Amino acid sequence: MPARSPADRSDPAVRSAVRTALSVSVATGLYGVSFGALSVAAGLDVPQTMALSLLMFSGGSQFAAVGVVGAGGGIGAVVATAGLLGARNGLYGVQVAPLLGASGWRRVLAAHLTIDESTAVATAQPTPAATRAGFWWTGAGVFVLWNAFSLLGALLGDALGDPRRYGLDAAAGAAFLALLWPRLSGDDRRATRTVRVVAAAAALLALALTPVAPAGVPVLAAAALAVVVGVLDGGGGVGRARGGDEDDEAPVVTP
């Protein structure tokens, strides 16, 4: 977990980012039990399940990998499917790397922790310090809880049944909606309108492609659409929607 200085602890934006990170970590981590149970059901043993979870650490890719294994697919199909879904993390890296300013081993660690949740929490924060706190606390929190509950699911196996009947599959989606909402209701009408149009268009595009495109393509297409709109808009709409001050000299929070 990141170490926080006294100045960090007195920063309301940093405290808010940490609270958000913890709530997202719990919501996402609980769903890890589903991956553990499904992985064992697909034929992987507990060490193989945990190696996959610890090293790949990307929920969508992990589920895709065990799905292909369970269906009898070969290693090539596993790599292609999981890699396609994980490609979005490369797009996230382009966005969050300048915000973190990490170097050396911290940059390597940041790359491993760059996932949907850490990117979403980090980019929703109003100050640089809160952005860094949101990223590191969310990445570390999800990593610990996701893998802990993946181990629990793998150990319990079939005794657990389908975790979706407990509603755990909806927890992560609900957390993302909560993160998205402030960007859809900002004070800047032009920026808010742009964000709403991008969100609606990306959702419609993903829904249209889901029945006909391979797994992972709808997500990448929606992300590409958002990138194109951001480039054409000059980044002004999204930047104003954050409501942040790029010149804020708030303290750095790193692990």
Backbone as numpy.savetxt, mean C-alpha at the origin, in Angstrom:
# Nx Ny Nz CAx CAy CAz Cx Cy Cz
10.68 0.20 14.11 9.86 1.39 14.11 10.72 2.64 14.11
10.26 3.73 13.50 11.04 4.95 13.48 11.20 5.54 14.86
12.37 6.13 15.10 12.59 6.84 16.35 12.11 8.27 16.17
11.41 8.81 17.17 10.89 10.15 17.06 11.55 11.04 18.10
11.96 12.21 17.68 12.56 13.17 18.59 11.46 13.88 19.35
11.81 14.63 20.46 10.79 15.40 21.17 10.05 16.36 20.25
10.79 16.96 19.27 10.13 17.88 18.32 9.08 17.15 17.50
9.39 15.89 17.09 8.43 15.10 16.32 7.17 14.84 17.13
7.38 14.47 18.41 6.23 14.12 19.24 5.31 15.31 19.49
5.83 16.54 19.38 5.02 17.72 19.60 4.38 18.22 18.31
4.72 17.61 17.17 4.17 18.04 15.88 2.81 17.36 15.67
1.71 18.12 15.66 0.38 17.51 15.48 0.27 16.71 14.19
0.89 17.20 13.11 0.79 16.49 11.83 1.48 15.13 11.91
2.63 15.08 12.61 3.34 13.81 12.76 2.54 12.84 13.63
1.97 13.36 14.72 1.17 12.49 15.58 -0.03 11.93 14.82
-0.66 12.78 14.00 -1.81 12.31 13.21 -1.37 11.25 12.20
-0.20 11.46 11.59 0.30 10.48 10.61 0.57 9.13 11.27
1.13 9.17 12.49 1.42 7.92 13.20 0.13 7.19 13.58
-0.87 7.96 14.02 -2.16 7.32 14.36 -2.77 6.68 13.12
-2.73 7.40 12.00 -3.26 6.82 10.75 -2.49 5.57 10.36
-1.16 5.63 10.50 -0.33 4.48 10.14 -0.69 3.26 10.98
-0.89 3.47 12.28 -1.22 2.33 13.15 -2.58 1.72 12.79
-3.57 2.58 12.51 -4.90 2.05 12.18 -4.87 1.29 10.86
-4.15 1.83 9.87 -4.04 1.14 8.58 -3.27 -0.17 8.74
-2.25 -0.16 9.58 -1.45 -1.38 9.79 -2.29 -2.49 10.39
-3.12 -2.13 11.37 -3.98 -3.15 11.99 -4.99 -3.70 10.99
-5.65 -2.77 10.24 -6.66 -3.20 9.27 -6.06 -4.10 8.20
-4.88 -3.75 7.74 -4.24 -4.55 6.68 -3.63 -5.82 7.23
-2.99 -5.71 8.40 -2.32 -6.87 8.97 -3.26 -8.02 9.27
-4.48 -7.69 9.71 -5.45 -8.74 10.03 -5.73 -9.63 8.82
-5.71 -9.02 7.64 -6.02 -9.79 6.44 -4.90 -10.77 6.09
-3.74 -10.59 6.71 -2.64 -11.53 6.46 -2.99 -12.95 6.84
-3.92 -13.11 7.80 -4.30 -14.46 8.19 -4.92 -15.20 7.01
-5.57 -14.45 6.12 -6.16 -15.06 4.93 -5.08 -15.60 4.01
-4.02 -14.80 3.82 -2.94 -15.28 2.96 -2.30 -16.55 3.51
-2.03 -16.55 4.82 -1.40 -17.73 5.42 -2.22 -18.99 5.23
-3.54 -18.86 5.46 -4.42 -20.02 5.32 -4.50 -20.49 3.87
-4.63 -19.53 2.94 -4.74 -19.90 1.53 -3.44 -20.48 0.99
-2.31 -19.99 1.49 -1.03 -20.50 1.02 -0.84 -21.96 1.40
-1.18 -22.29 2.65 -1.07 -23.68 3.08 -2.05 -24.57 2.31
-3.26 -24.02 2.09 -4.25 -24.79 1.32 -3.79 -25.02 -0.11
-2.95 -24.11 -0.65 -2.45 -24.26 -2.03 -1.32 -25.26 -2.14
-0.78 -25.70 -0.99 0.27 -26.71 -1.03 1.61 -26.28 -0.48
1.78 -25.03 -0.11 3.03 -24.58 0.48 3.05 -24.92 1.97
4.23 -25.24 2.50 4.30 -25.48 3.94 4.53 -24.15 4.67
4.61 -24.21 5.99 4.72 -22.97 6.76 6.01 -22.20 6.45
7.20 -22.83 6.43 8.42 -22.07 6.07 8.34 -21.45 4.68
7.80 -22.17 3.71 7.67 -21.62 2.35 6.71 -20.43 2.35
5.62 -20.55 3.10 4.66 -19.45 3.18 5.30 -18.20 3.76
6.06 -18.38 4.83 6.66 -17.21 5.49 7.80 -16.63 4.65
8.55 -17.47 3.96 9.61 -16.95 3.08 9.00 -16.10 1.97
7.89 -16.59 1.40 7.21 -15.84 0.35 6.70 -14.51 0.87
6.12 -14.53 2.08 5.53 -13.31 2.65 6.61 -12.30 3.03
7.68 -12.77 3.68 8.73 -11.86 4.14 9.51 -11.24 2.99
9.79 -12.04 1.96 10.64 -11.56 0.87 9.86 -10.81 -0.20
8.66 -11.30 -0.55 7.88 -10.62 -1.58 7.18 -9.41 -1.00
6.55 -9.53 0.16 5.88 -8.46 0.89 5.08 -7.54 -0.03
4.16 -8.10 -0.73 3.21 -7.34 -1.55 1.96 -8.20 -1.65
0.91 -7.82 -0.91 -0.25 -8.68 -0.75 -0.84 -9.19 -2.05
-1.05 -8.29 -3.02 -1.64 -8.71 -4.28 -0.80 -9.75 -4.99
0.52 -9.53 -5.01 1.42 -10.48 -5.66 1.45 -11.81 -4.91
1.39 -11.74 -3.58 1.41 -12.98 -2.79 0.17 -13.82 -3.06
-0.99 -13.18 -3.07 -2.22 -13.93 -3.35 -2.19 -14.51 -4.77
-1.67 -13.70 -5.72 -1.59 -14.19 -7.09 -0.67 -15.41 -7.19
0.47 -15.35 -6.48 1.43 -16.45 -6.52 0.85 -17.75 -5.98
0.19 -17.70 -4.82 -0.37 -18.93 -4.26 -1.57 -19.40 -5.08
-2.27 -18.46 -5.74 -3.36 -18.86 -6.61 -2.87 -19.67 -7.79
-1.76 -19.24 -8.38 -1.19 -19.98 -9.51 -0.65 -21.32 -9.04
0.02 -21.33 -7.86 0.53 -22.60 -7.32 -0.61 -23.57 -7.06
-1.70 -23.04 -6.45 -2.84 -23.91 -6.16 -3.49 -24.47 -7.40
-3.40 -23.71 -8.51 -4.00 -24.17 -9.77 -3.07 -25.08 -10.55
-1.86 -25.35 -9.99 -0.93 -26.24 -10.67 -0.02 -25.53 -11.66
0.06 -24.20 -11.60 0.89 -23.45 -12.53 2.37 -23.63 -12.25
3.21 -23.40 -13.27 4.65 -23.52 -13.12 5.28 -22.26 -12.58
6.60 -22.33 -12.37 7.31 -21.20 -11.79 7.26 -19.97 -12.71
7.25 -20.21 -14.03 7.17 -19.09 -14.96 5.86 -18.33 -14.82
4.76 -19.05 -14.67 3.46 -18.40 -14.50 3.40 -17.66 -13.17
4.01 -18.25 -12.14 4.03 -17.58 -10.82 4.77 -16.26 -10.91
5.96 -16.28 -11.52 6.78 -15.06 -11.61 6.09 -14.00 -12.47
5.51 -14.42 -13.60 4.85 -13.46 -14.49 3.65 -12.80 -13.83
2.82 -13.61 -13.18 1.60 -13.06 -12.56 1.93 -12.16 -11.37
2.78 -12.66 -10.48 3.14 -11.86 -9.30 3.92 -10.61 -9.70
4.78 -10.73 -10.71 5.56 -9.59 -11.16 4.70 -8.50 -11.78
3.67 -8.91 -12.54 2.78 -7.94 -13.16 2.04 -7.14 -12.11
1.54 -7.84 -11.08 0.84 -7.14 -10.01 1.79 -6.25 -9.20
3.01 -6.71 -9.01 3.97 -5.94 -8.21 4.58 -4.77 -8.93
4.36 -4.67 -10.26 4.96 -3.58 -11.02 4.50 -2.21 -10.56
3.30 -2.15 -9.97 2.79 -0.86 -9.49 3.67 -0.28 -8.39
4.34 -1.16 -7.63 5.21 -0.64 -6.57 6.37 0.17 -7.13
6.78 -0.16 -8.38 7.82 0.64 -9.03 7.34 2.06 -9.30
6.05 2.19 -9.68 5.48 3.53 -9.88 5.43 4.29 -8.56
5.07 3.56 -7.49 5.04 4.21 -6.18 6.43 4.72 -5.79
7.45 3.93 -6.11 8.81 4.30 -5.74 9.24 5.61 -6.36
8.84 5.82 -7.61 9.17 7.08 -8.29 8.56 8.26 -7.54
7.38 8.05 -6.97 6.69 9.13 -6.28 7.23 9.37 -4.87
7.50 8.30 -4.12 7.84 8.49 -2.70 9.34 8.71 -2.47
10.20 8.26 -3.37 11.64 8.40 -3.15 12.06 9.85 -2.91
11.60 10.81 -3.73 11.99 12.21 -3.46 11.44 12.73 -2.14
10.30 12.19 -1.69 9.69 12.66 -0.46 10.45 12.17 0.77
11.05 10.98 0.67 11.74 10.39 1.82 13.18 10.89 1.93
13.85 11.07 0.81 15.24 11.49 0.86 16.15 10.46 1.52
15.79 9.19 1.46 16.58 8.14 2.10 17.78 7.77 1.24
18.86 7.33 1.89 20.06 6.90 1.17 20.64 5.67 1.87
21.56 4.98 1.19 22.21 3.81 1.78 21.24 2.71 2.12
21.42 2.09 3.29 20.57 0.96 3.68 19.13 1.39 3.90
18.92 2.66 4.26 17.55 3.13 4.43 16.80 3.16 3.10
17.51 3.46 2.02 16.88 3.46 0.70 16.47 2.04 0.30
17.33 1.06 0.62 17.00 -0.33 0.33 15.79 -0.77 1.14
15.80 -0.41 2.44 14.66 -0.75 3.29 13.38 -0.07 2.81
13.50 1.19 2.40 12.32 1.91 1.90 11.75 1.23 0.66
12.63 0.73 -0.21 12.15 0.05 -1.42 11.33 -1.19 -1.05
11.78 -1.93 -0.02 11.06 -3.14 0.39 9.71 -2.79 1.04
9.65 -1.63 1.69 8.42 -1.24 2.39 7.49 -0.38 1.53
7.86 -0.16 0.27 7.01 0.64 -0.62 5.87 -0.23 -1.15
4.71 -0.07 -0.54 3.52 -0.84 -0.91 2.34 0.12 -1.01
1.18 -0.40 -1.30 -0.01 0.44 -1.43 -0.21 1.30 -0.17
-0.18 0.64 0.99 -0.55 1.30 2.23 0.44 2.39 2.62
1.75 2.08 2.57 2.75 3.09 2.98 2.74 4.28 2.03
2.53 4.04 0.73 2.47 5.13 -0.23 1.23 5.99 -0.01
0.11 5.33 0.22 -1.14 6.08 0.42 -1.08 6.96 1.65
-0.59 6.41 2.77 -0.51 7.21 4.00 0.51 8.34 3.84
1.66 8.05 3.25 2.71 9.07 3.12 2.25 10.24 2.25
1.65 9.95 1.11 1.28 11.01 0.17 0.03 11.77 0.61
-0.64 11.30 1.66 -1.83 12.01 2.15 -1.48 13.02 3.22
-0.20 13.12 3.62 0.18 13.98 4.74 0.49 15.41 4.27
0.27 16.41 5.14 0.41 17.82 4.74 1.83 18.37 4.85
2.75 17.71 5.59 4.10 18.25 5.78 5.14 17.18 5.46
6.37 17.58 5.14 7.42 16.59 4.88 7.66 15.64 6.05
7.68 16.16 7.27 7.92 15.30 8.43 6.81 14.27 8.60
5.56 14.72 8.42 4.43 13.80 8.52 4.46 12.78 7.40
4.90 13.20 6.21 5.02 12.27 5.09 5.99 11.14 5.42
7.15 11.51 5.93 8.15 10.49 6.27 7.67 9.61 7.42
7.05 10.23 8.44 6.52 9.44 9.56 5.44 8.47 9.07
4.55 8.97 8.20 3.49 8.11 7.68 4.03 6.93 6.92
5.06 7.18 6.11 5.62 6.09 5.30 6.29 5.02 6.19
7.19 5.47 7.07 7.96 4.49 7.84 7.10 3.74 8.85
6.21 4.45 9.53 5.37 3.77 10.51 4.38 2.82 9.84
3.84 3.22 8.68 2.92 2.32 7.98 3.67 1.12 7.41
4.81 1.36 6.77 5.57 0.25 6.19 6.00 -0.75 7.24
6.55 -0.24 8.36 7.00 -1.15 9.43 5.81 -1.84 10.10
4.73 -1.08 10.33 3.57 -1.65 11.01 2.91 -2.75 10.19
2.72 -2.49 8.90 2.11 -3.50 8.04 3.04 -4.71 7.92
4.34 -4.48 7.80 5.28 -5.60 7.66 5.20 -6.53 8.87
5.22 -5.96 10.06 5.19 -6.79 11.28 3.85 -7.52 11.42
2.74 -6.77 11.30 1.44 -7.38 11.54 1.03 -8.31 10.41
1.32 -7.94 9.17 0.97 -8.80 8.04 1.66 -10.16 8.17
2.95 -10.14 8.47 3.68 -11.40 8.58 3.29 -12.19 9.82
3.00 -11.49 10.92 2.56 -12.18 12.13 1.23 -12.91 11.89
0.30 -12.23 11.24 -1.00 -12.87 10.99 -0.91 -13.89 9.84
0.04 -13.69 8.92 0.25 -14.73 7.90 0.72 -16.02 8.56
1.63 -15.89 9.54 2.10 -17.07 10.27 0.95 -17.72 11.03
0.11 -16.91 11.66 -1.04 -17.46 12.39 -1.96 -18.21 11.44
-2.25 -17.61 10.27 -3.11 -18.28 9.31 -2.52 -19.57 8.80
-1.19 -19.58 8.56 -0.54 -20.81 8.08 -0.57 -21.91 9.12
-0.43 -21.54 10.40 -0.44 -22.54 11.47 -1.84 -23.09 11.70
-2.84 -22.21 11.59 -4.22 -22.67 11.82 -4.77 -23.45 10.63
-4.33 -23.04 9.40 -4.71 -23.78 8.20 -6.19 -23.93 8.03
-6.59 -25.14 7.77 -7.99 -25.42 7.44 -8.94 -25.16 8.60
-8.43 -25.16 9.83 -9.31 -24.94 10.97 -9.94 -23.56 10.94
-9.30 -22.64 10.24 -9.79 -21.26 10.19 -10.94 -21.10 9.21
-10.97 -21.90 8.15 -11.99 -21.74 7.12 -11.66 -20.57 6.22
-12.64 -20.10 5.45 -12.43 -18.96 4.55 -12.46 -17.66 5.36
-11.34 -16.93 5.46 -11.31 -15.70 6.26 -12.27 -14.64 5.76
-12.71 -14.73 4.48 -13.62 -13.71 3.96 -14.96 -13.72 4.68
-15.30 -14.85 5.30 -16.59 -14.88 5.99 -16.56 -14.04 7.26
-15.35 -13.66 7.72 -15.23 -12.78 8.89 -15.18 -11.31 8.47
-15.20 -11.04 7.16 -15.16 -9.67 6.68 -13.77 -9.08 6.61
-12.73 -9.89 6.78 -11.36 -9.37 6.79 -10.95 -8.86 5.41
-11.56 -9.41 4.35 -11.19 -8.95 2.99 -11.64 -7.52 2.75
-12.61 -7.03 3.53 -13.10 -5.66 3.35 -12.31 -4.65 4.17
-11.50 -5.11 5.13 -10.81 -4.18 6.02 -9.83 -3.29 5.27
-9.02 -3.89 4.40 -8.03 -3.10 3.67 -8.70 -2.09 2.75
-9.76 -2.51 2.05 -10.47 -1.60 1.16 -11.08 -0.44 1.92
-11.63 -0.70 3.11 -12.21 0.37 3.92 -11.14 1.36 4.36
-9.95 0.85 4.68 -8.86 1.73 5.10 -8.44 2.66 3.96
-8.40 2.13 2.73 -8.03 2.96 1.59 -9.07 4.04 1.31
-10.33 3.70 1.45 -11.37 4.69 1.25 -11.26 5.82 2.27
-10.92 5.47 3.50 -10.76 6.48 4.54 -9.59 7.41 4.21
-8.52 6.86 3.62 -7.38 7.69 3.23 -7.70 8.59 2.05
-8.54 8.09 1.15 -8.86 8.84 -0.07 -9.81 9.99 0.20
-10.69 9.84 1.19 -11.77 10.79 1.41 -11.29 12.24 1.57
-10.25 12.55 2.38 -9.82 13.96 2.52 -9.45 14.60 1.19
-8.96 13.83 0.23 -8.59 14.39 -1.07 -9.81 14.67 -1.94
-10.92 14.05 -1.61 -12.14 14.26 -2.38 -12.99 15.38 -1.82
-12.57 15.96 -0.70 -13.41 16.98 -0.04 -12.57 18.17 0.42
-11.54 18.55 -0.37 -10.68 19.67 -0.01 -11.35 21.02 -0.24
-10.69 22.09 0.22 -11.23 23.45 0.09 -10.99 24.03 -1.31
-9.91 23.57 -1.98 -9.60 24.07 -3.33 -10.51 23.38 -4.33
-11.47 24.14 -4.89 -12.49 23.52 -5.74 -11.89 22.92 -7.01
-10.94 23.66 -7.63 -10.36 23.14 -8.87 -9.57 21.86 -8.61
-8.73 21.88 -7.57 -7.92 20.70 -7.26 -8.80 19.52 -6.87
-9.82 19.80 -6.07 -10.72 18.73 -5.63 -11.48 18.14 -6.80
-11.89 19.01 -7.73 -12.62 18.52 -8.92 -11.71 17.62 -9.76
-10.45 18.02 -9.89 -9.50 17.20 -10.66 -9.32 15.83 -10.01
-9.15 15.81 -8.70 -8.95 14.54 -7.99 -10.19 13.66 -8.13
-11.37 14.26 -8.03 -12.60 13.47 -8.15 -12.73 12.86 -9.54
-12.40 13.66 -10.57 -12.50 13.15 -11.95 -11.51 12.01 -12.16
-10.28 12.18 -11.66 -9.27 11.13 -11.80 -9.70 9.86 -11.08
-10.22 10.01 -9.85 -10.64 8.83 -9.08 -11.77 8.09 -9.78
-12.76 8.85 -10.28 -13.90 8.22 -10.95 -13.47 7.55 -12.25
-12.62 8.23 -13.03 -12.18 7.67 -14.30 -11.32 6.42 -14.08
-10.44 6.46 -13.08 -9.60 5.29 -12.78 -10.44 4.10 -12.33
-11.46 4.38 -11.52 -12.33 3.29 -11.04 -13.10 2.66 -12.20
-13.64 3.51 -13.08 -14.40 3.00 -14.22 -13.51 2.20 -15.16
-12.29 2.69 -15.39 -11.37 1.98 -16.27 -11.00 0.61 -15.69
-10.73 0.57 -14.39 -10.38 -0.71 -13.74 -11.55 -1.69 -13.81
-12.77 -1.18 -13.56 -13.95 -2.05 -13.62 -14.17 -2.58 -15.03
-13.94 -1.73 -16.04 -14.16 -2.15 -17.43 -13.14 -3.21 -17.86
-11.91 -3.09 -17.36 -10.86 -4.02 -17.78 -10.85 -5.33 -17.00
-11.39 -5.32 -15.79 -11.31 -6.50 -14.92 -11.84 -7.78 -15.57
-12.99 -7.75 -16.28 -13.49 -9.02 -16.86 -12.67 -9.53 -18.03
-11.88 -8.66 -18.69 -11.24 -9.06 -19.95 -9.71 -9.04 -19.90
-9.12 -8.37 -18.91 -7.66 -8.23 -18.87 -7.07 -9.16 -17.82
-5.79 -9.57 -17.99 -5.14 -10.40 -16.97 -5.06 -9.67 -15.63
-4.95 -10.44 -14.55 -4.85 -9.85 -13.21 -3.68 -8.89 -13.15
-3.91 -7.72 -12.59 -2.85 -6.72 -12.46 -2.93 -5.62 -13.49
-3.39 -5.96 -14.69 -3.48 -4.95 -15.76 -4.47 -3.83 -15.42
-5.66 -4.14 -14.87 -6.59 -3.04 -14.53 -5.98 -2.04 -13.55
-5.24 -2.53 -12.55 -4.61 -1.63 -11.57 -3.56 -0.76 -12.24
-2.73 -1.37 -13.10 -1.68 -0.62 -13.79 -2.30 0.41 -14.74
-3.37 0.04 -15.43 -4.02 0.97 -16.36 -4.60 2.16 -15.60
-5.23 1.90 -14.45 -5.78 3.00 -13.65 -4.67 3.91 -13.14
-3.55 3.31 -12.73 -2.42 4.13 -12.27 -1.84 4.95 -13.41
-1.74 4.36 -14.60 -1.21 5.08 -15.76 -2.11 6.26 -16.12
-3.42 6.06 -16.01 -4.36 7.14 -16.28 -4.12 8.31 -15.33
-3.95 7.99 -14.04 -3.70 9.05 -13.04 -2.39 9.78 -13.33
-1.37 9.03 -13.76 -0.07 9.65 -14.08 -0.21 10.61 -15.25
-0.93 10.17 -16.30 -1.12 11.02 -17.48 -1.85 12.31 -17.11
-2.91 12.19 -16.31 -3.66 13.38 -15.90 -2.76 14.29 -15.06
-1.96 13.70 -14.17 -1.07 14.50 -13.34 -0.05 15.26 -14.17
0.49 14.61 -15.22 1.46 15.27 -16.09 0.81 16.41 -16.87
-0.38 16.15 -17.44 -1.08 17.18 -18.20 -1.49 18.35 -17.31
-1.80 18.03 -16.04 -2.23 19.06 -15.10 -1.05 19.79 -14.47
0.15 19.32 -14.74 1.34 19.94 -14.17 1.52 19.68 -12.70
0.79 18.68 -12.16 0.92 18.35 -10.74 0.25 19.36 -9.82
-0.32 20.44 -10.41 -0.91 21.47 -9.56 -2.12 21.01 -8.80
-3.00 20.26 -9.48 -4.20 19.84 -8.79 -3.94 18.95 -7.62
-3.10 17.93 -7.83 -2.80 16.99 -6.75 -2.03 17.69 -5.63
-1.07 18.54 -6.01 -0.29 19.22 -4.98 -1.16 20.09 -4.10
-2.08 20.86 -4.75 -2.95 21.71 -3.95 -3.91 20.89 -3.12
-4.32 19.73 -3.62 -5.26 18.90 -2.87 -4.63 18.41 -1.58
-3.29 18.26 -1.57 -2.63 17.82 -0.35 -2.69 18.90 0.71
-2.72 20.18 0.25 -2.79 21.27 1.20 -1.51 21.47 1.94
-0.40 20.94 1.44 0.85 21.01 2.16 1.68 22.18 1.74
2.79 22.44 2.51 3.74 23.48 2.21 5.05 22.83 1.88
5.45 22.88 0.61 6.64 22.17 0.19 7.90 22.71 0.83
7.83 23.93 1.38 9.01 24.51 1.98 9.06 24.27 3.48
8.16 23.47 3.99 8.12 23.20 5.41 9.43 22.58 5.86
10.05 23.14 6.89 11.31 22.63 7.40 11.09 21.75 8.61
10.13 20.89 8.56 9.83 20.02 9.70 10.92 18.98 9.85
11.08 18.39 11.06 12.14 17.43 11.32 11.98 16.14 10.54
13.11 15.49 10.28 13.13 14.23 9.53 12.85 13.08 10.48
12.05 12.11 10.02 11.76 10.91 10.80 12.20 9.72 9.99
13.20 9.02 10.43 13.70 7.83 9.74 13.89 6.72 10.74
14.02 5.48 10.27 14.17 4.37 11.19 15.52 4.40 11.88
